[in-house]
Structures are given as structure tokens and as C-alpha cells.
């Protein structure tokens, strides 16, 4: 995986999970120079999974040409939807089955990546996505997959999980299998330049939440924390630069690296209560995921800071970021970290509350029930029951306005 050396310079290594390995390559315009030759070693007929917004930006045409010029056949599927469902993954897999492909390429944001992974599960192992809800339930081999993110957010390019929603309940199913981990991830910051400002903000805040949540889960370990720490360092330093100057490729590249490190951290340590609370707000309230998770993150961090280990970790991240002196106590460090998060949320124009998003206070009990059932809830450093979720939702409910329209152009 990509790392920082003692001088803060970017270096290259491999990210390995059990007996599966993933190569991650990074650089401006690296798709142009590397994709064709590497893809040719993996298959002969590529299935390019993306969305219609990216087709409008021209990225899929560029990728198709690179692959075709390298001698590969290409089938383009640009019908990925936001928050993919079992039925949308089934549709994608059926097109892939008819096309006779032997390589899958996911191009775009998390939704395209999840659709590509879901397609891989269904194409190679059959059934429905609910059959793979959990970890390691795919018995048969899966096709090689290449991940090319065009957003710096989900970190799905460094995860073996596909997040697919149930068509009827809208509940997100985390379907994980080491065979679904992309064997090659290409991080090209040039591809992120086409993002609208709102998408940049939402995905950047999502990546920040991934770094901070994965750092304190009850499943955290030295390897996951290493990725969380590097992710936080890269994101908190460079996301404000991207907000100030959207064409700053160096800053965009470092945020992209940070998002991928955060994805690798999630792979090893999962997420926590902020994502448990955000998912019902998205599924039931229509609030964009990055807005939802950003809105709840400070309250969850305050809740977690009561736990000594979580407080100590927050303080360490605060010291790494230079927010407090090395001699500062843990409580001070945690407070300053939360203030830093709030400042980044303000720069991203993430609302502080959810009342004007159309979330009635009478809905809070149902939201809390849904949050308690989310798969990430069990990994939070402090245990939460339904009343705990209710208190956190109520804390976020007042008269301030917020933007809930769905950003386009992943």
C-alpha cells in the first residue's frame, strides 16, 4: 500500500490480506501509461462498470480507448445507481454474463465500485446479494477486478466489501469476501478534477469519518491504526487546500491517498456509530451519505471520548496533527480534534443539524432502532442501545437548515 516515510514523502508497497494481494499504483495520468498493459495481464474482455454522470464527463470513453488500444475487448456498463441494490447488481451481472467477460473494472465512486463487486459475486457464484451478507460466503473463484476511483471518499478501492441495499427494506448489506478485493487499484488524481464542488466536499468528509471511526473501533489493531493515522494526516492537511483551490492536483492526490488508506483501515477494523446513524438518514431521509455522516460525526466522537482508549487515540491523532502540545492531556487532545473536525465540516458546508432536512422529531425512535441494527454499530468503542442513539439524534435536531439534494458526477 502507499505509505509515508519518515520525511513525509510518498512511497509504494503492497497491501496484502491473507493470501490475496492488491497492488496500488499512484500518479498523475497514470491510467494513460499503466492501465492497458496491466489489464492485458489480467484478462482479454473487460467489463467497465461506471455511471451515466461519468459518461457525460468522458472518463469511460478514455478508459475504453486505453483498453482497446492495448488489444482488449471492452463492454461498457454505465448504469450504476447511487446506493446500489440487489436488483441493480443483478441487472449488471446479467449484462456481464451475456457479454462473456473475464475482467471487471470499476470506475467512479463507491456506488460504481460496489456495483462492480456485487456483479462479481453474482456472476461467479450465482444467487442473490443477501446470500453473501457477511464475510467469506462466496465458495467459487471470482474474476479479477481493477478499481479506478474518481472520487476521494469511500475507499472502496481498497476493500473486499460490497455495500448493497435490500430493495424492500433499504437496509445496507455488507457483503465481504477476500476474493472480491480488487487485485489492482489505480489512483490518478487527474480523474478527480471533474467532481463538482459538492461531491468533493461530501466524499472528502466521508473519507475523514472513515479515518477517525476506524481508528477507535473495538476491532482496531496496529495495522489498521497505521492506515487510519496516515489517512487522517493526509486528509486533514490537504482537504482544506482542495476546498480553497479545486485544481490543486498535489493536494487532490494526497486526499485520494488518504481516502484509500482509510479504506484499507476499514478493511481491517470496520466502522462505528457515526455510520450506523448516517445510514438510516440516507435510506429513510434521503440525506446524502457524506452530509449525513459528517453531521453526526462530532456528536459520536464526543460520546466515544468518555471511553479512555478512544479518548487516548483521539488525543494522539490531535498531537500528530499539531493541534495540541505533546504534553497536553488526553481530554484536551480529544476536544481539539473534535473542534478540528467541526472546522472541516464548516469548510465543507456540512450542516450541523437535521431538522430542516425533513427529519421530524417523531421519526427519531425509528431512526434509532434502525441505527442499532446497522452492522457497524457493534464495532463502536462504546456500546450503544436504542436510547443512546435517540439521545444522539435528538442532540442534532433543531431549526437550522441543511442541503439534502443528491450530488451528481461521481
C-alpha positions in Angstrom: 0.0 0.0 0.0 1.1 3.6 -0.3 2.8 5.0 2.7 4.7 7.9 4.1 8.4 7.6 5.0 10.0 9.4 8.0 10.4 12.5 6.0 6.7 12.6 4.9 7.5 11.5 1.3 5.1 9.1 -0.5 6.4 5.6 -1.0 5.0 2.4 -2.6 4.4 -1.0 -1.2 1.8 -3.8 -1.3 -1.4 -4.2 0.6 -1.9 -7.9 1.5 -4.9 -9.5 3.1 -4.4 -13.2 4.0 -3.4 -14.9 0.8 -4.8 -12.3 -1.5 -2.7 -9.3 -2.6 -3.6 -5.9 -4.0 -1.3 -3.7 -6.0 -1.9 0.1 -5.7 -0.3 2.5 -8.1 -0.5 6.3 -7.9 0.4 9.2 -10.1 -0.9 11.9 -12.3 -2.2 10.5 -15.6 -1.1 7.0 -14.6 -4.1 5.5 -16.2 -2.7 6.5 -19.6 0.6 4.9 -19.1 -0.2 1.8 -16.9 -3.8 0.7 -17.3 -3.6 -1.0 -20.7 -0.5 -3.1 -20.1 -1.6 -4.2 -16.6 -5.2 -5.0 -17.6 -3.9 -7.1 -20.5 -2.2 -9.4 -18.0 -5.5 -10.0 -16.2 -7.9 -10.7 -19.0 -9.0 -10.3 -22.6 -12.5 -8.9 -22.3 -13.0 -6.1 -19.8 -16.4 -5.2 -18.3 -16.2 -1.5 -17.4 -18.7 -0.6 -14.7 -19.4 3.1 -14.2 -22.3 5.6 -14.1 -24.0 7.9 -16.6 -22.6 11.0 -14.9 -19.1 9.9 -15.6 -20.0 9.1 -19.2 -21.0 12.7 -19.5 -17.6 13.7 -18.2 -15.9 11.5 -20.8 -13.9 9.3 -18.4 -15.4 5.9 -19.6 -14.6 6.8 -23.3 -11.0 7.5 -22.3 -10.7 4.2 -20.4 -12.3 2.2 -23.2 -9.8 3.6 -25.7 -6.9 2.8 -23.5 -8.1 -0.8 -23.1 -9.0 -1.2 -26.8 -5.6 0.2 -27.9 -4.0 -2.4 -25.7 -5.8 -5.2 -27.5 -8.7 -5.9 -25.1 -12.3 -6.2 -25.9 -14.5 -3.8 -23.8 -18.1 -3.9 -22.8 -19.3 -0.7 -21.2 -21.9 -0.7 -18.4 -22.8 2.9 -17.3 -26.0 2.2 -15.4 -24.7 2.1 -11.8 -27.0 3.8 -9.4 -26.4 5.7 -6.2 -26.7 3.3 -3.3 -26.9 0.1 -5.5 -29.5 -2.5 -4.7 -29.7 -6.2 -5.1 -31.8 -5.8 -8.3 -29.4 -3.3 -9.8 -26.5 -5.6 -9.1 -28.5 -8.4 -10.7 -29.0 -6.3 -13.8 -25.4 -5.6 -14.1 -24.4 -9.2 -13.7 -26.8 -10.3 -16.4 -25.2 -7.9 -18.9 -21.8 -9.2 -17.9 -22.9 -12.8 -18.3 -24.3 -12.2 -21.8 -21.1 -10.5 -22.8 -18.7 -13.3 -21.8 -16.2 -11.0 -20.0 -13.2 -12.2 -17.9 -12.2 -9.0 -16.2 -14.2 -6.4 -14.3 -13.1 -2.7 -14.0 -14.9 -0.4 -11.5 -14.6 3.3 -12.5 -16.2 6.0 -10.4 -17.2 6.5 -6.8 -18.3 4.0 -4.2 -21.6 3.1 -5.9 -19.8 2.0 -9.1 -17.2 0.1 -7.1 -20.0 -1.6 -5.1 -21.9 -2.4 -8.2 -18.8 -3.9 -9.8 -18.1 -6.1 -6.8 -21.8 -7.1 -6.5 -21.7 -8.1 -10.2 -18.6 -10.2 -9.5 -20.3 -12.1 -6.6 -23.4 -12.8 -8.7 -21.7 -13.6 -12.0 -19.3 -16.1 -10.5 -21.2 -17.5 -7.6 -24.9 -17.0 -8.5 -27.8 -16.4 -6.1 -28.7 -13.0 -4.6 -26.7 -10.5 -2.7 -28.3 -11.5 0.6 -26.6 -14.8 0.2 -23.3 -13.1 0.7 -24.3 -10.8 3.5 -21.4 -11.2 6.0 -17.9 -12.4 5.3 -16.5 -15.2 3.2 -19.7 -16.7 1.8 -18.6 -17.0 -1.9 -17.5 -20.6 -2.5 -16.3 -20.2 -6.1 -13.4 -18.2 -7.5 -14.2 -14.6 -8.6 -13.0 -12.6 -11.6 -10.0 -10.3 -11.3 -11.1 -6.7 -10.7 -9.4 -3.3 -11.3 -10.6 -0.3 -9.2 -10.2 3.2 -10.6 -11.7 5.8 -8.2 -12.8 9.2 -9.5 -13.7 10.4 -6.0 -11.6 10.6 -2.9 -14.1 9.3 -0.4 -15.4 5.7 0.1 -12.1 3.9 0.0 -14.0 1.0 -1.7 -11.0 0.6 -4.0 -9.1 -0.9 -1.0 -11.8 -3.0 0.4 -13.2 -6.5 -0.2 -16.8 -5.5 0.8 -19.7 -4.6 -1.5 -22.3 -2.4 0.2 -25.6 -3.4 -1.4 -29.1 -2.3 -0.2 -32.0 -4.6 0.1 -34.7 -3.5 -2.4 -37.5 -3.7 0.0 -36.1 -2.7 3.4 -33.3 -0.4 2.0 -31.1 -1.8 4.7 -27.4 -1.9 3.6 -25.9 -5.4 3.4 -22.1 -5.6 3.8 -21.0 -8.5 1.6 -17.4 -9.2 2.1 -15.0 -11.8 0.7 -11.3 -11.7 0.2 -11.8 -12.8 -3.4 -13.7 -9.6 -4.0 -10.7 -7.4 -3.1 -9.5 -5.6 -6.3 -6.2 -7.0 -7.4 -5.2 -3.7 -8.9 -6.2 -0.2 -7.8 -5.2 2.9 -9.9 -5.1 6.2 -8.1 -5.0 9.0 -10.6 -5.8 12.4 -9.1 -6.5 13.9 -12.6 -9.7 11.8 -12.7 -11.0 13.6 -9.6 -10.9 17.0 -11.3 -14.3 16.5 -12.8 -16.0 16.3 -9.5 -18.5 19.1 -8.7 -17.5 21.0 -5.5 -20.4 19.5 -3.5 -19.2 16.0 -4.4 -15.7 16.8 -3.4 -16.9 18.1 -0.1 -19.2 15.1 0.6 -16.7 12.4 -0.4 -13.8 14.2 1.5 -15.8 14.3 4.7 -16.8 10.7 4.3 -13.1 9.8 4.0 -12.3 11.9 7.1 -15.0 10.0 9.0 -13.6 6.6 7.8 -10.2 7.6 9.2 -11.5 8.7 12.5 -14.0 5.9 13.0 -11.7 3.1 12.0 -9.1 4.5 14.4 -11.1 3.7 17.6 -13.3 0.7 16.8 -13.1 -2.3 19.2 -11.6 -4.3 16.3 -8.7 -1.8 15.7 -5.2 -3.3 15.6 -1.7 -1.9 14.9 -2.0 -2.5 11.1 -5.5 -0.9 10.8 -4.4 2.1 13.0 -1.4 2.7 10.9 -3.7 3.2 7.9 -6.1 5.3 9.9 -3.3 7.5 11.2 -1.9 8.1 7.7 -5.3 8.7 6.3 -6.2 11.3 8.9 -2.9 13.1 8.4 -3.2 13.3 4.7 -6.9 14.3 4.7 -6.8 17.0 7.4 -3.8 18.7 5.9 -4.9 18.7 2.3 -8.7 18.8 2.2 -8.8 22.5 3.1 -6.3 23.1 0.2 -8.7 21.3 -2.2 -11.6 23.4 -1.0 -9.6 26.6 -1.5 -8.1 25.6 -4.9 -10.0 22.8 -6.6 -7.3 22.4 -9.3 -4.5 21.7 -6.8 -3.5 18.3 -8.1 -0.9 17.7 -5.4 -3.5 18.3 -2.6 -6.1 16.2 -4.5 -3.7 13.4 -4.9 -2.9 13.3 -1.1 -6.6 13.4 -0.2 -7.1 10.5 -2.7 -4.3 8.6 -1.0 -5.8 9.4 2.4 -9.2 8.0 1.3 -7.5 4.8 0.1 -5.6 4.4 3.4 -8.9 4.9 5.2 -10.5 2.2 3.0 -7.6 -0.2 4.0 -8.2 0.7 7.6 -11.9 -0.2 7.3 -11.0 -3.5 5.8 -9.1 -4.4 9.0 -11.1 -2.6 11.7 -14.6 -1.7 10.4 -16.5 1.5 11.3 -18.6 2.7 14.2 -21.7 4.5 15.4 -21.4 7.5 13.0 -22.0 5.3 10.0 -24.7 3.4 11.9 -26.5 6.7 12.4 -25.8 8.0 8.9 -27.2 5.0 7.0 -30.8 5.4 8.2 -30.7 9.1 7.5 -29.7 8.3 3.9 -32.1 5.3 3.5 -35.1 6.9 5.2 -34.5 10.6 5.0 -32.8 10.9 1.6 -29.8 12.8 3.1 -26.6 12.4 1.0 -24.3 9.9 2.8 -21.4 12.3 3.2 -23.7 15.0 4.6 -25.3 12.5 7.0 -22.1 11.0 8.3 -20.4 14.5 8.7 -23.5 15.8 10.6 -23.4 13.1 13.2 -19.6 12.6 13.5 -18.8 15.2 16.2 -21.6 14.0 18.4 -20.4 10.4 18.1 -16.8 11.5 18.8 -18.0 13.3 22.0 -19.9 10.2 23.0 -16.8 8.0 22.4 -14.4 10.3 24.2 -15.8 9.0 27.5 -14.0 5.8 26.7 -10.4 6.1 27.9 -8.9 4.2 25.0 -10.9 6.2 22.4 -10.0 9.4 24.1 -6.3 8.5 24.1 -6.4 7.7 20.4 -8.2 10.9 19.6 -5.6 12.8 21.6 -2.7 11.0 19.7 -4.2 12.0 16.4 -4.6 15.5 17.7 -0.9 15.6 18.6 0.1 14.2 15.2 -1.8 17.0 13.6 -0.1 19.6 15.8 -3.4 20.6 17.3 -2.1 20.3 20.9 1.3 20.1 22.5 2.9 16.7 23.2 2.4 17.4 26.9 -1.3 18.1 26.6 -3.6 15.7 28.4 -5.9 13.3 26.5 -9.1 15.2 27.2 -7.7 18.4 25.8 -6.4 16.5 22.7 -9.8 14.9 22.1 -11.5 18.3 22.4 -9.2 19.9 20.0 -9.6 17.1 17.5 -13.4 17.5 17.6 -13.0 21.2 17.1 -10.8 20.5 14.1 -13.4 18.2 12.7 -16.1 20.9 13.2 -13.9 23.4 11.3 -13.5 21.0 8.4 -17.3 20.4 8.3 -17.8 24.1 8.2 -15.4 24.5 5.3 -17.3 21.7 3.5 -20.6 23.4 4.3 -22.0 20.4 6.1 -25.0 21.3 8.2 -24.9 20.9 11.9 -28.4 19.7 12.4 -31.1 17.6 10.7 -34.5 19.3 11.4 -34.7 21.2 8.1 -33.7 18.0 6.2 -37.3 16.9 6.7 -36.5 14.6 9.7 -39.4 15.0 12.1 -38.6 14.5 15.8 -41.3 11.9 15.8 -39.1 9.8 13.5 -36.2 9.7 15.9 -37.2 6.5 17.6 -37.4 4.6 14.3 -34.1 6.1 13.2 -32.6 4.9 16.5 -34.0 1.4 16.0 -32.5 1.3 12.5 -29.2 2.6 13.7 -28.9 -0.1 16.4 -29.4 -2.8 13.7 -26.6 -1.5 11.4 -23.6 -3.8 11.0 -21.1 -1.1 12.1 -22.9 -0.5 15.5 -21.2 -3.5 17.0 -17.7 -2.2 16.4 -18.1 1.2 18.1 -15.8 1.6 21.1 -18.7 2.3 23.4 -21.8 0.1 23.3 -25.0 1.9 22.2 -28.6 0.9 22.9 -31.6 2.4 21.2 -32.0 5.1 23.9 -28.3 6.1 23.3 -29.0 6.6 19.6 -32.2 8.5 20.4 -30.2 11.0 22.6 -27.6 11.5 19.8 -30.3 12.1 17.2 -32.1 14.5 19.5 -28.9 16.4 20.0 -28.8 17.0 16.3 -32.4 18.1 15.9 -33.1 21.9 15.8 -34.1 24.6 13.5 -31.0 25.1 11.4 -31.3 24.5 7.6 -29.5 21.9 5.6 -29.0 20.9 1.9 -30.2 17.4 1.1 -30.1 17.4 -2.7 -28.1 14.5 -4.1 -24.8 15.5 -5.7 -24.1 14.2 -9.2 -21.0 13.4 -11.1 -19.2 10.8 -9.0 
